[in-house]
Amino acid sequence: MYSIILQAHHWIAFICLALLAYATVNGIIGSNSEKIFDDSNRKINLFALISTHFMFLLGLILLAVSPVAQNAFSDMGAAMKDGAIRKAVVEHPFTNIIAVVLATIGNAKSKKAIGNGRKFKVSMIFFGLALILILSRLPFEKLF
């Protein structure tokens, strides 16, 4: 079961990154033009949000069942001294929690913002920050 969840988390990460990038670029294009923030733009943000939340949920499940995490939680002092374990068990999850919160705030604020340019700008900022945070903590050595 662990390997299935790990593979799902791995592939959902690609989808999530693509959707976050798309929402960010859409926000950049929309804020620099006279484009109208319509239902298709709202759906782009919503799909980026859903994929981010789904990836986060899978990550929490992995954190609960991962043998690496279980060993780290048994001796956090030793885990904090090892950079790879610290990144996997502490830095990666907490940075991604912040990214999920930013994506959630961005989606809510973009729906409530007044004016098309403002809606696109809020999307660009919050989804862009979420994208940067997720990219900053990706385990690139395990991706390919």
SERO-4910 file (N, C-alpha, C, O; in steps of 0.05 Angstrom, whole numbers):
BEGIN
 pado doro    nc1    nc2    nc3   cac1   cac2   cac3    cc1    cc2    cc3    oc1    oc2    oc3
  Met    A     16    -24      0      0      0      0     17     25      0     11     45    -13
  Tyr    A     39     24     15     57     47     16     67     55    -11     68     78    -18
  Ser    A     76     35    -27     87     41    -54     66     52    -73     72     69    -90
  Ile    A     41     43    -70     19     54    -87     14     83    -80     11    100    -98
  Ile    A     13     89    -55      8    117    -46     31    135    -54     28    158    -63
  Leu    A     56    124    -52     79    139    -60     79    146    -89     85    168    -97
  Gln    A     72    126   -106     71    131   -135     48    150   -142     52    167   -160
  Ala    A     25    148   -129      3    167   -133     12    195   -126      6    214   -140
  His    A     25    198   -103     35    224    -94     55    235   -115     55    259   -120
  His    A     72    218   -125     92    226   -145     79    237   -170     87    258   -180
  Trp    A     59    222   -181     47    231   -206     27    254   -202     25    271   -220
  Ile    A     14    255   -180     -4    277   -174     13    303   -172      3    325   -178
  Ala    A     37    300   -162     55    324   -160     59    337   -187     59    361   -189
  Phe    A     64    321   -208     67    332   -235     42    347   -244     44    368   -255
  Ile    A     19    335   -239     -6    347   -246    -10    373   -231    -18    393   -242
  Cys    A     -5    372   -205     -8    395   -188     11    418   -197      2    441   -198
  Leu    A     35    412   -202     54    432   -211     46    445   -238     48    469   -242
  Ala    A     36    428   -256     27    438   -282      3    456   -278      1    477   -291
  Leu    A    -16    449   -261    -40    465   -257    -33    491   -242    -44    512   -248
  Leu    A    -15    490   -223     -6    514   -209      8    533   -228      4    557   -227
  Ala    A     25    522   -245     39    538   -265     19    551   -284     21    574   -292
  Tyr    A     -1    535   -293    -21    545   -311    -38    568   -298    -43    588   -311
  Ala    A    -45    564   -273    -60    585   -258    -44    610   -255    -54    632   -257
  Thr    A    -18    606   -250      0    629   -246      3    644   -273      1    669   -273
  Val    A      9    630   -294     12    643   -320    -14    656   -329    -14    677   -341
  Asn    A    -36    642   -324    -62    654   -330    -66    680   -315    -77    700   -326
  Gly    A    -58    681   -290    -59    705   -274    -41    727   -285    -49    751   -285
  Ile    A    -18    720   -294      1    740   -305    -11    751   -331    -11    776   -335
  Ile    A    -21    734   -348    -32    743   -374    -57    760   -369    -60    781   -381
  Gly    A    -74    751   -351    -98    766   -345    -94    793   -332   -108    812   -337
  Ser    A    -74    794   -314    -69    820   -300    -55    840   -319    -56    864   -313
  Asn    A    -43    831   -340    -30    849   -359    -46    855   -383    -37    867   -403
  Ser    A    -71    846   -383    -89    851   -406   -116    860   -396   -121    863   -372
  Glu    A   -134    864   -414   -161    872   -407   -180    848   -407   -204    851   -412
  Lys    A   -169    825   -402   -184    800   -402   -205    800   -379   -200    811   -358
  Ile    A   -227    786   -384   -248    784   -364   -244    758   -349   -240    737   -360
  Phe    A   -246    760   -322   -243    736   -305   -270    722   -305   -289    729   -291
  Asp    A   -272    701   -322   -297    687   -325   -296    660   -311   -278    654   -296
  Asp    A   -316    644   -317   -319    618   -304   -295    599   -311   -287    583   -294
  Ser    A   -285    601   -335   -262    584   -342   -237    590   -325   -222    573   -318
  Asn    A   -233    616   -319   -211    624   -302   -215    614   -273   -196    606   -260
  Arg    A   -240    615   -264   -246    605   -237   -241    575   -236   -232    565   -215
  Lys    A   -247    561   -257   -243    532   -258   -214    525   -258   -206    505   -246
  Ile    A   -198    540   -272   -169    536   -272   -158    537   -243   -143    520   -234
  Asn    A   -166    558   -229   -158    561   -201   -169    538   -184   -154    528   -166
  Leu    A   -193    530   -189   -205    509   -173   -191    482   -178   -186    468   -158
  Phe    A   -185    476   -202   -170    451   -208   -142    451   -196   -133    431   -186
  Ala    A   -129    474   -197   -103    476   -184   -106    472   -153    -89    459   -141
  Leu    A   -127    483   -142   -131    480   -113   -138    451   -106   -127    440    -87
  Ile    A   -155    438   -121   -162    410   -116   -138    392   -118   -134    375   -101
  Ser    A   -122    396   -139    -98    379   -142    -78    384   -119    -65    365   -109
  Thr    A    -76    408   -110    -58    415    -88    -68    401    -62    -52    390    -47
  His    A    -93    402    -57   -104    390    -33   -102    359    -34    -96    346    -14
  Phe    A   -107    348    -58   -104    319    -61    -76    310    -57    -71    290    -43
  Met    A    -57    324    -68    -28    318    -64    -21    320    -34     -6    303    -23
  Phe    A    -31    340    -21    -26    344      8    -38    321     24    -25    311     43
  Leu    A    -62    313     17    -74    290     32    -58    265     28    -53    250     48
  Leu    A    -49    259      4    -32    236      0     -6    238     15      5    219     26
  Gly    A      5    263     16     30    267     31     26    262     61     44    251     74
  Leu    A      4    270     72     -1    265    100     -3    235    106      7    225    126
  Ile    A    -17    221     88    -19    192     91      9    179     89     16    161    105
  Leu    A     26    189     70     53    179     68     69    184     93     85    168    102
  Leu    A     65    208    105     79    215    129     72    196    152     88    191    170
  Ala    A     47    186    152     38    168    173     48    139    169     53    125    189
  Val    A     51    131    144     58    102    139     87     98    130     95     75    127
  Ser    A    101    119    124    128    116    113    147    105    134    148    114    157
  Pro    A    163     85    127    183     74    145    204     95    153    213     95    176
  Val    A    211    112    134    231    133    141    220    152    162    234    159    181
  Ala    A    195    160    158    182    178    178    179    165    205    183    177    225
  Gln    A    172    139    205    168    125    230    195    124    246    195    128    270
  Asn    A    217    118    231    243    118    244    251    145    254    262    148    276
  Ala    A    244    166    238    251    193    246    236    202    270    247    215    288
  Phe    A    210    195    271    194    203    294    202    189    320    197    199    342
  Ser    A    214    165    317    223    151    341    248    164    353    252    162    378
  Asp    A    264    178    337    287    193    348    291    218    332    306    220    313
  Met    A    276    239    339    276    264    324    303    279    326    310    293    308
  Gly    A    317    275    348    343    287    351    363    278    329    376    294    317
  Ala    A    363    252    325    381    241    304    370    248    276    386    254    258
  Ala    A    344    249    273    332    256    247    338    285    239    343    291    216
  Met    A    339    303    259    344    331    253    374    336    245    380    356    232
  Lys    A    391    317    253    419    320    246    425    310    217    446    317    206
  Asp    A    408    293    207    411    282    180    395    300    161    370    301    162
  Gly    A    408    313    142    395    332    124    374    319    106    353    332    102
  Ala    A    379    296     96    359    283     78    334    275     93    312    278     83
  Ile    A    338    264    117    314    256    133    299    281    142    274    281    142
  Arg    A    314    301    151    301    326    159    284    338    137    262    348    141
  Lys    A    295    338    113    280    349     90    255    333     84    234    344     79
  Ala    A    257    306     86    234    289     80    212    290    101    189    289     95
  Val    A    220    293    126    201    290    148    192    317    159    170    319    170
  Val    A    209    338    157    202    364    169    199    386    148    177    397    146
  Glu    A    219    391    132    219    414    114    198    410     92    183    428     86
  His    A    198    387     79    180    382     56    150    384     65    135    398     52
  Pro    A    142    371     87    114    373     95    106    401    104     85    411     96
  Phe    A    122    415    120    114    441    130    115    462    109     97    480    109
  Thr    A    133    461     91    133    481     69    109    476     51     97    496     42
  Asn    A    102    451     47     78    446     30     52    452     44     32    458     31
  Ile    A     52    451     70     28    461     85     24    490     79      2    499     74
  Ile    A     45    505     80     44    534     75     34    538     46     18    556     40
  Ala    A     45    522     27     37    525     -1      7    519     -5     -6    533    -20
  Val    A     -3    499      9    -32    492      7    -49    514     18    -70    521      7
  Val    A    -40    526     40    -55    548     52    -55    572     33    -75    585     29
  Leu    A    -32    578     21    -31    600      1    -49    595    -23    -63    613    -32
  Ala    A    -50    570    -33    -67    564    -55    -97    567    -47   -113    576    -63
  Thr    A   -103    559    -23   -131    561    -13   -139    590    -11   -160    598    -19
  Ile    A   -121    606      1   -126    635      4   -129    648    -23   -146    665    -28
  Gly    A   -111    641    -42   -112    652    -68   -138    646    -83   -149    664    -96
  Asn    A   -148    622    -80   -173    615    -93   -196    631    -81   -213    642    -95
  Ala    A   -197    633    -54   -218    648    -41   -217    678    -48   -238    690    -54
  Lys    A   -193    689    -46   -190    718    -52   -196    725    -81   -207    746    -87
  Ser    A   -189    707    -99   -194    713   -127   -224    713   -133   -233    727   -151
  Lys    A   -239    697   -119   -268    697   -123   -281    722   -111   -301    732   -121
  Lys    A   -269    733    -89   -281    755    -75   -270    782    -85   -282    803    -78
  Ala    A   -249    782    -99   -236    807   -108   -255    822   -127   -271    810   -142
  Ile    A   -253    848   -126   -270    865   -143   -253    875   -167   -231    886   -163
  Gly    A   -262    870   -191   -248    878   -215   -233    855   -227   -220    839   -212
  Asn    A   -233    853   -253   -220    831   -266   -190    830   -262   -179    809   -257
  Gly    A   -178    854   -265   -149    855   -261   -140    847   -234   -120    834   -230
  Arg    A   -156    855   -214   -149    847   -186   -152    817   -182   -136    805   -168
  Lys    A   -172    805   -194   -176    776   -191   -152    761   -203   -142    742   -191
  Phe    A   -144    770   -226   -121    757   -239    -95    761   -223    -78    743   -221
  Lys    A    -92    785   -212    -68    791   -197    -66    775   -171    -45    765   -164
  Val    A    -89    772   -158    -89    755   -134    -83    726   -141    -68    713   -126
  Ser    A    -94    716   -163    -88    689   -172    -58    686   -177    -45    666   -169
  Met    A    -47    705   -192    -19    704   -199     -1    703   -174     17    687   -172
  Ile    A     -7    720   -155     10    722   -131      8    697   -114     29    685   -107
  Phe    A    -16    689   -106    -19    666    -88    -12    639   -100      2    623    -88
  Phe    A    -21    634   -125    -15    609   -137     15    608   -145     28    587   -145
  Gly    A     26    631   -152     55    633   -158     72    627   -133     91    613   -135
  Leu    A     64    638   -111     79    633    -86     76    603    -78     96    591    -69
  Ala    A     53    592    -81     49    563    -75     67    547    -93     79    527    -84
  Leu    A     68    554   -119     85    539   -138    114    541   -130    128    521   -130
  Ile    A    123    564   -123    151    568   -115    158    552    -90    179    539    -89
  Leu    A    140    552    -70    145    537    -46    146    507    -51    164    493    -41
  Ile    A    128    497    -67    128    469    -73    153    461    -88    166    441    -83
  Leu    A    161    477   -108    185    472   -123    210    473   -105    229    458   -110
  Ser    A    210    490    -85    233    493    -68    238    468    -50    261    464    -42
  Arg    A    218    453    -45    221    429    -28    217    403    -42    215    382    -29
  Leu    A    217    403    -68    214    378    -83    239    361    -80    261    372    -81
  Pro    A    236    335    -76    259    318    -76    268    311   -105    262    289   -115
  Phe    A    281    330   -117    289    327   -145    305    301   -151    303    290   -172
  Glu    A    320    292   -131    336    268   -135    318    243   -137    328    222   -146
  Lys    A    293    245   -128    275    222   -129    255    224   -151    240    205   -156
  Leu    A    254    246   -166    233    250   -185    236    233   -210    216    222   -220
  Phe    A    260    231   -221    263    218   -247    278    192   -245    282    179   -265
***
